[in-house]
């Protein structure tokens, strides 16, 4: 059994697998998603603090 001459791994030339426009769209959607997640966490924490300060109705 003979071995190939080229070493194993990522030895070939780099090839673009996505267009610049697609990468920009993905980056923008990830940025929007992270901002909305931060907003949801902030609102959750603030509503918890607001609820903790209210008296329990009898």
C-alpha positions as CSV (number, residue, x, y, z in Angstrom):
1,X,0.0,0.0,0.0
2,X,1.5,3.3,-1.0
3,X,1.0,6.6,0.8
4,X,0.1,9.9,-1.0
5,X,3.0,12.4,-1.4
6,X,1.0,15.3,0.0
7,X,0.6,15.6,3.8
8,X,-2.8,15.1,5.2
9,X,-4.9,18.1,6.3
10,X,-5.8,21.5,4.9
11,X,-3.0,21.8,2.4
12,X,-4.9,23.1,-0.6
13,X,-5.4,26.7,-1.6
14,X,-8.1,28.7,0.3
15,X,-11.4,28.8,-1.5
16,X,-14.1,31.3,-0.7
17,X,-17.3,29.4,0.2
18,X,-19.6,32.3,0.7
19,X,-20.0,35.7,-1.0
20,X,-19.1,38.9,0.8
21,X,-22.7,40.0,0.8
22,X,-23.8,36.7,2.4
23,X,-21.1,37.0,5.1
24,X,-22.2,40.6,5.8
25,X,-25.9,39.6,6.1
26,X,-25.0,36.8,8.5
27,X,-22.9,39.2,10.6
28,X,-25.6,41.7,10.7
29,X,-28.3,39.2,11.7
30,X,-26.0,37.9,14.5
31,X,-25.4,41.4,15.7
32,X,-29.2,42.1,15.8
33,X,-29.8,38.8,17.6
34,X,-27.2,39.5,20.2
35,X,-28.6,43.0,20.8
36,X,-32.2,41.7,21.2
37,X,-30.9,39.0,23.6
38,X,-29.2,41.7,25.7
39,X,-32.5,43.7,25.7
40,X,-34.5,40.7,26.8
41,X,-32.1,39.9,29.6
42,X,-32.1,43.6,30.8
43,X,-35.9,43.7,30.8
44,X,-36.1,40.4,32.7
45,X,-33.7,41.7,35.4
46,X,-35.4,45.0,35.7
47,X,-38.9,43.4,35.9
48,X,-37.6,41.1,38.6
49,X,-36.2,43.9,40.6
50,X,-39.5,45.9,40.2
51,X,-41.5,42.9,41.2
52,X,-39.3,42.3,44.3
53,X,-40.0,45.8,45.5
54,X,-43.8,45.5,45.4
55,X,-45.7,44.2,48.5
56,X,-47.6,40.9,48.2
57,X,-51.3,41.6,48.1
58,X,-53.3,40.0,50.9
